[in-house]
Amino acid sequence: MREQVEEVLAKVRPFLQRDGGDVELVDIDDGVVKVRLKGACSGCAGATATLKNGIEETLKKEIPEVKSVEQVA
């Protein structure tokens, strides 16, 4: 599953990088994907929206086993 998640993150990463941010996969635990937002995304007021509406939605659509996405420090 890790490889699949990395592939999907590679698809959304250019959108984050365009705004000076990035995302890093930290862990996957029982369908919960843990990521670290980096750069401009780490302190952005819209980080939660980006995480849930962008990253989580895309991962769930492409990988049905993904239950949720959580941000870690």
N, CA, C and O of each residue as an XYZ file, in Angstrom:
292
protein
N       0.826     -1.192      0.000
C       0.000      0.000      0.000
C       0.876      1.264      0.000
O       0.495      2.286     -0.569
N       2.025      1.187      0.628
C       2.911      2.358      0.720
C       3.276      2.881     -0.671
O       3.273      4.088     -0.912
N       3.588      1.964     -1.573
C       3.962      2.363     -2.929
C       2.796      3.060     -3.630
O       2.998      4.048     -4.337
N       1.582      2.552     -3.437
C       0.401      3.176     -4.030
C       0.197      4.590     -3.486
O      -0.095      5.515     -4.243
N       0.351      4.748     -2.189
C       0.184      6.062     -1.562
C       1.230      7.029     -2.100
O       0.912      8.178     -2.409
N       2.468      6.576     -2.214
C       3.539      7.422     -2.753
C       3.212      7.877     -4.177
O       3.472      9.023     -4.543
N       2.637      6.970     -4.982
C       2.279      7.307     -6.357
C       1.206      8.392     -6.394
O       1.285      9.315     -7.204
N       0.211      8.287     -5.528
C      -0.859      9.286     -5.483
C      -0.307     10.615     -4.970
O      -0.647     11.671     -5.501
N       0.533     10.572     -3.952
C       1.133     11.813     -3.435
C       1.967     12.494     -4.514
O       2.029     13.722     -4.566
N       2.600     11.716     -5.365
C       3.385     12.284     -6.468
C       2.483     13.060     -7.432
O       2.936     14.002     -8.083
N       1.216     12.669     -7.525
C       0.270     13.370     -8.396
C      -0.186     14.702     -7.798
O      -0.388     15.671     -8.529
N      -0.348     14.756     -6.479
C      -0.818     15.989     -5.846
C       0.337     16.929     -5.474
O       0.131     18.128     -5.288
N       1.520     16.390     -5.371
C       2.695     17.172     -4.950
C       2.935     18.419     -5.807
O       3.236     19.470     -5.241
N       2.819     18.363     -7.143
C       3.059     19.572     -7.944
C       2.145     20.750     -7.573
O       2.562     21.905     -7.663
N       0.929     20.472     -7.164
C       0.004     21.531     -6.767
C       0.479     22.201     -5.483
O       0.363     23.417     -5.332
N       1.011     21.409     -4.566
C       1.541     21.950     -3.316
C       2.832     22.722     -3.571
O       3.044     23.796     -3.008
N       3.678     22.178     -4.409
C       4.964     22.812     -4.689
C       4.789     24.138     -5.419
O       5.605     25.047     -5.268
N       3.746     24.248     -6.195
C       3.463     25.487     -6.914
C       3.244     26.646     -5.934
O       3.527     27.802     -6.249
N       2.736     26.316     -4.741
C       2.496     27.326     -3.713
C       3.590     27.349     -2.654
O       3.422     27.969     -1.604
N       4.708     26.678     -2.917
C       5.839     26.695     -1.998
C       5.786     25.651     -0.897
O       6.510     25.756      0.092
N       4.939     24.649     -1.058
C       4.809     23.609     -0.042
C       5.179     22.238     -0.569
O       5.653     22.090     -1.696
N       4.953     21.244      0.267
C       5.225     19.856     -0.120
C       4.568     18.942      0.904
O       4.100     19.399      1.947
N       4.537     17.661      0.603
C       3.978     16.667      1.515
C       4.932     15.482      1.578
O       5.520     15.085      0.573
N       5.074     14.929      2.773
C       5.954     13.782      3.000
C       5.148     12.679      3.679
O       4.464     12.932      4.671
N       5.225     11.467      3.157
C       4.580     10.318      3.777
C       5.407      9.896      4.983
O       6.604      9.634      4.860
N       4.764      9.831      6.154
C       5.454      9.454      7.387
C       5.185      8.000      7.724
O       6.116      7.251      8.021
N       3.909      7.587      7.681
C       3.554      6.231      8.098
C       2.172      5.883      7.574
O       1.396      6.762      7.200
N       1.879      4.609      7.553
C       0.533      4.110      7.256
C       0.220      3.086      8.330
O       0.968      2.127      8.522
N      -0.887      3.292      9.031
C      -1.252      2.406     10.131
C      -2.729      2.048     10.027
O      -3.593      2.878     10.306
N      -3.018      0.817      9.626
C      -4.388      0.316      9.542
C      -5.283      1.231      8.704
O      -6.398      1.559      9.109
N      -4.790      1.638      7.540
C      -5.578      2.457      6.627
C      -5.535      3.946      6.905
O      -6.133      4.731      6.169
N      -4.838      4.346      7.956
C      -4.681      5.766      8.281
C      -3.308      6.208      7.770
O      -2.270      5.726      8.223
N      -3.336      7.131      6.823
C      -2.109      7.641      6.222
C      -1.662      8.868      7.014
O      -2.432      9.809      7.204
N      -0.423      8.849      7.469
C       0.111      9.969      8.246
C       1.129     10.706      7.389
O       2.090     10.120      6.891
N       0.896     12.011      7.228
C       1.756     12.828      6.386
C       2.252     14.047      7.151
O       1.685     14.448      8.168
N       3.311     14.611      6.637
C       3.856     15.856      7.183
C       3.806     16.883      6.058
O       4.386     16.674      4.993
N       3.112     17.993      6.297
C       3.094     19.086      5.336
C       4.340     19.916      5.571
O       4.708     20.195      6.712
N       4.990     20.311      4.482
C       6.272     21.002      4.591
C       6.223     22.331      3.845
O       5.314     22.583      3.054
N       7.212     23.171      4.110
C       7.319     24.450      3.423
C       6.155     25.353      3.769
O       5.725     25.409      4.921
N       5.646     26.056      2.778
C       4.543     26.997      2.994
C       3.299     26.299      3.526
O       2.491     26.927      4.210
N       3.129     25.027      3.230
C       1.938     24.292      3.670
C       1.929     24.043      5.183
O       0.863     23.891      5.780
N       3.099     24.000      5.794
C       3.150     23.657      7.215
C       2.510     24.713      8.098
O       1.978     24.379      9.157
N       2.543     25.973      7.697
C       1.953     27.021      8.527
C       0.776     27.706      7.864
O       0.283     28.717      8.363
N       0.327     27.173      6.763
C      -0.741     27.789      5.983
C      -2.088     27.650      6.679
O      -2.399     26.605      7.250
N      -2.884     28.715      6.626
C      -4.218     28.684      7.221
C      -5.110     27.661      6.515
O      -6.047     27.140      7.120
N      -4.835     27.373      5.267
C      -5.636     26.420      4.506
C      -5.100     24.998      4.544
O      -5.534     24.150      3.764
N      -4.160     24.728      5.444
C      -3.524     23.408      5.480
C      -4.528     22.292      5.748
O      -4.447     21.229      5.133
N      -5.471     22.520      6.657
C      -6.468     21.486      6.964
C      -7.335     21.204      5.747
O      -7.629     20.047      5.448
N      -7.743     22.248      5.049
C      -8.550     22.073      3.839
C      -7.751     21.329      2.773
O      -8.281     20.447      2.098
N      -6.488     21.682      2.624
C      -5.626     21.004      1.658
C      -5.505     19.533      2.008
O      -5.578     18.666      1.137
N      -5.319     19.258      3.299
C      -5.148     17.889      3.761
C      -6.403     17.055      3.514
O      -6.322     15.966      2.947
N      -7.548     17.557      3.932
C      -8.795     16.793      3.842
C      -9.412     16.830      2.444
O      -9.799     15.790      1.912
N      -9.507     18.012      1.850
C     -10.191     18.154      0.562
C      -9.328     17.801     -0.632
O      -9.846     17.463     -1.697
N      -8.030     17.874     -0.466
C      -7.145     17.558     -1.574
C      -6.503     16.197     -1.430
O      -6.786     15.278     -2.200
N      -5.647     16.075     -0.450
C      -4.856     14.854     -0.290
C      -5.725     13.658      0.106
O      -5.677     12.618     -0.551
N      -6.524     13.797      1.181
C      -7.330     12.671      1.647
C      -8.349     12.239      0.597
O      -8.506     11.045      0.338
N      -9.030     13.188      0.002
C     -10.046     12.851     -0.998
C      -9.434     12.098     -2.174
O     -10.004     11.118     -2.655
N      -8.277     12.557     -2.634
C      -7.607     11.904     -3.762
C      -7.141     10.497     -3.389
O      -7.319      9.556     -4.163
N      -6.548     10.354     -2.211
C      -6.090      9.032     -1.775
C      -7.251      8.053     -1.632
O      -7.159      6.911     -2.080
N      -8.335      8.492     -1.013
C      -9.495      7.601     -0.826
C     -10.097      7.179     -2.168
O     -10.531      6.038     -2.332
N     -10.117      8.100     -3.115
C     -10.689      7.796     -4.431
C      -9.850      6.756     -5.166
O     -10.388      5.860     -5.817
N      -8.529      6.880     -5.057
C      -7.652      5.986     -5.806
C      -7.261      4.712     -5.053
O      -6.899      3.707     -5.666
N      -7.339      4.763     -3.713
C      -6.974      3.597     -2.900
C      -8.084      3.382     -1.859
O      -8.051      4.005     -0.798
N      -9.048      2.528     -2.137
C     -10.191      2.337     -1.243
C      -9.824      1.911      0.184
O     -10.613      2.114      1.107
N      -8.652      1.330      0.370
C      -8.238      0.879      1.710
C      -7.878      2.038      2.628
O      -7.788      1.854      3.841
N      -7.671      3.227      2.075
C      -7.330      4.399      2.881
C      -8.586      4.861      3.615
O      -9.610      5.154      2.998
N      -8.486      4.919      4.944
C      -9.614      5.344      5.785
C      -9.588      6.846      6.031
O     -10.624      7.508      5.981
N      -8.389      7.382      6.298
C      -8.264      8.811      6.555
C      -6.809      9.226      6.397
O      -5.911      8.395      6.258
N      -6.604     10.543      6.422
C      -5.265     11.100      6.358
C      -5.109     12.043      7.543
O      -5.977     12.878      7.797
N      -4.005     11.908      8.265
C      -3.737     12.739      9.427
C      -2.410     13.450      9.235
O      -1.472     12.907      8.651
N      -2.351     14.675      9.739
C      -1.108     15.426      9.699
C      -0.348     15.200     10.991
O      -0.924     15.244     12.078
N       0.950     14.956     10.867
C       1.819     14.802     12.034
C       2.888     15.882     11.984
O       3.202     16.423     10.924
N       3.439     16.182     13.154
C       4.470     17.233     13.230
C       5.804     16.728     12.776
O       6.780     17.478     12.775
